[in-house]
Amino acid sequence: MSFKIIQQLVIMSVAIGLVFLYIQPQLEVIQLKQNEVAQYTDAVNQANAFNQELNSKLNQINSISSVDFARVDRFLPFSIDSVAVARDIESLARRNDLIVNTITTQAIESNVSVNRIQEDEFDEFGELINDSATNRNLAGQLTGMQFTLQAVGTYDTFVSFLAATEANAYPLEIINLTVSSPNSDGTESVPSDTNASLTYDITFAVHAVATSLE
C-alpha cells in the first residue's frame, strides 16, 4: 500500500473522528440553542400579546371619569362607617315620619374574595400619592355589617321609608323584616289596619371590600 493511500486513509479517519467527536456534538448544541431561542421568542410574543391586552383594559379603565369612580367607591367602599350608616338610616326613618326606637349593628362574616381596580389618588395640591399604574389590582375580602332598625309608624310612612332606602346612594339590602302591632295583653300580632301604628323590625346589610395589595 503506497504512502499516498495510507495518508488518505488517515485523513479520512481523522475527518470521520471529527464528525463524531466534535461536529456532531456542536450540531446538537446548536439545535438545543435554536430550541431555546424558539421558546424565548414564543414567550416574548405571548408577553407582547398580554401587554397589549392589558394596555387595552387599562385604557378602558382610564376612560372612566373620576365622578363615576367616586360613585363606585360609594356603592362598594373599602370600609364601612357604622356610625354614618346608622345615622343615615335613622335620618331616612325620621324624615318619613317613623318613630325610631333602636338601631343595633352586627358584623357579617364572609369568605367571598373579590378584586377591585383602584384609580390614581392625589393630595390637595394635585400631587400623586397613589399611582394606579403600579397599584391597580387589589385583592379583597367582601365584608359587611347588619343594621337592625326598630321603629313605629303607619303602613304608608313605612312604605315611604322603604322607597327612600331604595334611592340611597349606597345599597341598603333588606335581609329581614317583621311587622307587628301590640295587643292589649302586651303580646304582638300581625296587623290588619294599615292606618294603625305598627312596629317594624327591619335588618339592612351594607357591604364593603377590605383590601390588601397583591
C-alpha positions in Angstrom: 0.0 0.0 0.0 1.5 3.3 -1.1 2.2 6.1 1.3 -0.4 8.3 -0.5 -3.2 5.8 0.1 -2.2 5.5 3.8 -2.2 9.3 4.0 -5.7 9.5 2.5 -7.0 6.8 4.9 -5.5 8.7 7.9 -7.1 11.9 6.7 -10.4 10.2 6.2 -10.3 8.6 9.6 -9.5 12.0 11.2 -12.4 13.5 9.3 -14.8 10.8 10.5 -13.5 11.2 14.0 -14.0 15.0 13.9 -17.6 14.5 12.7 -18.4 12.2 15.6 -16.3 13.7 18.3 -16.7 17.5 17.6 -19.0 18.4 14.7 -22.0 16.3 15.8 -21.9 17.4 19.5 -21.6 21.0 18.2 -24.6 20.5 16.0 -26.6 19.1 19.0 -25.6 22.2 21.0 -26.7 24.4 18.1 -30.0 22.6 17.9 -30.5 23.0 21.6 -29.8 26.7 21.4 -32.2 27.0 18.5 -34.9 25.3 20.5 -34.3 27.7 23.4 -34.4 30.7 21.1 -37.7 29.4 19.7 -39.1 29.1 23.2 -37.9 32.5 24.2 -39.4 34.0 21.0 -42.7 32.4 21.7 -42.6 33.7 25.3 -41.9 37.2 24.1 -44.7 37.0 21.6 -47.1 35.9 24.4 -45.9 38.6 26.7 -46.4 41.2 24.0 -49.9 40.0 23.4 -50.6 40.1 27.1 -49.2 43.6 27.4 -51.4 44.8 24.5 -54.5 43.3 26.1 -53.5 44.8 29.5 -53.0 48.2 28.0 -56.3 48.0 26.2 -58.1 47.2 29.5 -56.2 49.9 31.4 -57.2 52.4 28.7 -60.8 51.4 29.2 -60.4 51.9 32.9 -58.7 55.3 32.5 -61.6 56.4 30.3 -63.9 56.2 33.3 -64.4 59.6 34.9 -63.4 60.3 38.4 -67.1 61.1 39.2 -68.0 57.5 38.2 -65.2 56.1 40.2 -66.4 58.1 43.2 -69.9 56.6 42.7 -68.5 53.1 42.6 -66.4 53.7 45.7 -69.5 54.9 47.5 -71.5 52.0 46.2 -68.9 49.4 47.4 -66.4 51.1 49.6 -63.2 49.8 51.2 -64.7 50.1 54.7 -68.0 50.7 56.5 -68.5 53.7 58.8 -71.1 52.1 61.1 -71.9 55.4 62.8 -72.5 57.2 59.5 -74.7 54.3 58.1 -76.7 54.1 61.3 -77.2 57.9 61.2 -78.3 57.7 57.5 -80.9 55.0 58.3 -82.2 57.0 61.3 -82.4 60.2 59.2 -84.3 58.4 56.5 -86.7 56.9 59.1 -87.4 60.3 60.8 -87.8 62.2 57.5 -90.5 59.7 56.6 -92.3 60.1 60.0 -91.2 56.9 61.6 -90.5 56.9 65.4 -87.1 55.3 65.9 -86.8 53.1 68.9 -83.4 51.4 68.5 -80.7 50.8 65.9 -78.3 47.9 66.5 -75.3 46.8 64.5 -73.6 43.4 63.9 -70.6 42.4 61.7 -71.2 40.0 58.8 -68.6 37.2 58.3 -67.9 36.4 54.6 -65.4 34.2 52.8 -66.0 35.8 49.4 -62.9 37.1 47.6 -63.1 39.9 45.1 -60.8 42.1 43.0 -61.0 45.9 42.7 -59.5 48.4 40.4 -58.1 51.5 42.1 -57.8 54.9 40.4 -55.0 57.5 40.9 -55.2 59.4 44.1 -54.0 63.0 44.5 -53.5 65.2 47.5 -55.0 68.7 47.9 -52.1 70.2 45.9 -52.5 67.9 42.9 -49.5 65.7 43.8 -49.9 62.0 43.0 -50.0 59.9 46.2 -51.2 56.6 44.8 -50.1 55.5 41.4 -52.7 53.3 39.8 -50.2 52.1 37.2 -48.4 50.2 40.0 -51.4 49.6 42.3 -54.2 48.5 40.0 -55.1 45.1 41.3 -56.4 45.0 44.9 -57.3 41.6 46.3 -60.1 42.0 48.8 -62.4 40.2 51.1 -66.1 41.0 50.9 -67.2 42.2 54.4 -70.4 43.7 55.7 -72.4 44.9 58.7 -76.0 44.4 59.7 -78.1 47.3 60.9 -81.4 46.4 62.6 -83.9 49.2 63.0 -86.9 49.1 65.2 -89.4 51.9 64.5 -93.0 52.7 64.9 -95.3 54.2 62.2 -98.2 53.6 59.8 -98.0 51.4 56.8 -97.9 54.4 54.5 -95.0 56.0 56.3 -93.1 52.7 56.3 -93.6 52.4 52.5 -92.2 55.9 52.0 -89.3 54.9 54.2 -88.6 51.8 52.0 -88.7 53.9 48.9 -86.2 56.3 50.4 -83.8 53.5 51.2 -84.0 52.2 47.7 -82.9 55.7 46.4 -80.0 55.8 48.8 -76.5 56.5 47.4 -75.3 53.1 48.5 -77.2 49.8 48.8 -79.2 49.0 51.9 -80.0 45.4 51.4 -83.1 44.2 53.4 -82.3 40.8 54.8 -85.1 40.5 57.4 -88.4 42.3 58.2 -91.0 41.8 60.9 -94.2 43.9 61.2 -96.4 43.6 64.3 -98.8 45.6 66.4 -99.2 45.4 70.2 -102.2 43.7 71.7 -103.9 44.8 74.9 -102.3 41.9 76.7 -98.8 43.1 75.7 -98.3 40.4 73.1 -97.8 41.2 69.4 -99.8 40.1 66.3 -99.8 40.7 62.6 -101.8 43.9 61.9 -104.8 44.2 59.7 -105.4 48.0 59.9 -102.8 49.8 57.7 -103.6 53.2 59.4 -102.6 51.9 62.8 -99.3 52.5 64.4 -97.2 49.4 63.7 -93.9 48.2 65.0 -91.2 47.4 62.3 -88.1 45.4 62.9 -86.0 45.6 59.7 -82.5 44.5 59.2 -80.3 46.0 56.5 -77.0 44.7 55.2 -74.2 47.0 53.9 -71.2 45.6 52.2 -67.6 46.7 51.6 -64.3 45.3 50.3 -61.5 45.1 52.8 -58.4 45.2 50.5 -54.8 44.1 50.5 -52.2 44.7 47.7 -51.4 41.7 45.6 
